Amino acid sequence: MPSNHDDCNEAGKGNLFLVATPIGNLGDITLRALETLRNVDIIAAEDTRRTRKLLSYFDIHKPLVSYHEHNARTSGNDLLEKIACGRNVALVTDAGTPCVSDPGKLLVQAALERGIEPVAIPGPTALISALVVSGLSSQPFVFLGFAPVKGVERRRFFQASSSFEMTLILYESPKRLLKTLKDISQIWGDRKIAVARELTKMHEEIFRGRISEALLYFAGEVRGEIVLVVEGAVHEVAGIESTVVLENADLPGVNSPPEACAWKQELEILLETGLSAKEAVQTIVRRFDLPRRLIYQTALEMRKQYPSS
């Protein structure tokens, strides 16, 4: 659909809707998602063939355009021009929520730069579904996406996250599952893991155990989309003395060495992952029941080491 400013709607800008679609079971689509897809002017999809099947199933007939990593710049500009001219656009990914593991974030960033406020139409997300059935701690957690396929970047990827104490979530293809299990076993150690395969589909399977056990279990041919939920690192803090004397020394849990080391270490990890100081502080306050001002002051000092946070 070529861009044409002569077709602009004088009523003003349209909307960009980020519409979550089922990750397997079509019954998981929300009523709001269906209403949105039926009422927008254009639907932008990562894989138009896959999305067309979904739309046909629900008897939705709307113009469908391609938006994926290889045409994100050109297609994205065209979509934003149409929104600026009053058209309403829905962005969908192959399955699940847009922008989680697809180029949708590029469109959102470009939209915000043009003053277009994206609207989330929430729904299924594979990483959350896997987390809640894993049996591992659900708070805090970090989503790592897909690991680099090979080389130095891949090793750095696993080494950089080896000390994270929060639960780690990764996506992986069935062809690289064994390789990834071997790499995390070597670098992270033999931790607890849940391997979620084909979530919400007919052959859904959840494996729970140690990484060493998962290596044996998945030694044969593996099919389907996979989410890995891995136990965070466990650090021994008993007997370690804190090197910093904090304010409010009379507050319980603030200056005793183990607790001080634990909350500071977790705060530092949260900031390293790119979490904002505000979000990191909120997490630490909830977990350790410490004064917000104290945690925030410490976060500001730490953040100097991580300008991007």
Stockholm file with secondary structure:
# STOCKHOLM 1.0

chainA/1-309         MPSNHDDCNEAGKGNLFLVATPIGNLGDITLRALETLRNVDIIAAEDTRRTRKLLSYFDIHKPLVSYHEHNARTSGNDLLEKIACGRNVALVTDAGTPCVSDPGKLLVQAALERGIEPVAIPGPTALISALVVSGLSSQPFVFLGFAPVKGVERRRFFQASSSFEMTLILYESPKRLLKTLKDISQIWGDRKIAVARELTKMHEEIFRGRISEALLYFAGEVRGEIVLVVEGAVHEVAGIESTVVLENADLPGVNSPPEACAWKQELEILLETGLSAKEAVQTIVRRFDLPRRLIYQTALEMRKQYPSS
#=GR chainA/1-309 SS CCCCGGGCCTTCCCCEEEECBCSSCGGGCCHHHHHHHHHCSEEEESSHHHHHHHHHHTTCCCCEEECCTTTHHHHHHHHHHHHHTTCCEEEECSSBCTTSSSTHHHHHHHHHHTTCCCEEECCCCHHHHHHHHHCSCCSSEEEEEECCSSHHHHHHHHHHTTTCCSEEEEEECGGGHHHHHHHHHHHHCSCEEEEEESTTSTTCEEEEEEHHHHHHHTSSCCCSCEEEEECCCCCCCTTCCCSSCCSCTTSTTTSSHHHHHHHHHHHHHHHHTTCCHHHHHHHHHHHHCCCHHHHHHHHHHHHTTCTTC
#=GC SS_cons         CCCCGGGCCTTCCCCEEEECBCSSCGGGCCHHHHHHHHHCSEEEESSHHHHHHHHHHTTCCCCEEECCTTTHHHHHHHHHHHHHTTCCEEEECSSBCTTSSSTHHHHHHHHHHTTCCCEEECCCCHHHHHHHHHCSCCSSEEEEEECCSSHHHHHHHHHHTTTCCSEEEEEECGGGHHHHHHHHHHHHCSCEEEEEESTTSTTCEEEEEEHHHHHHHTSSCCCSCEEEEECCCCCCCTTCCCSSCCSCTTSTTTSSHHHHHHHHHHHHHHHHTTCCHHHHHHHHHHHHCCCHHHHHHHHHHHHTTCTTC
//
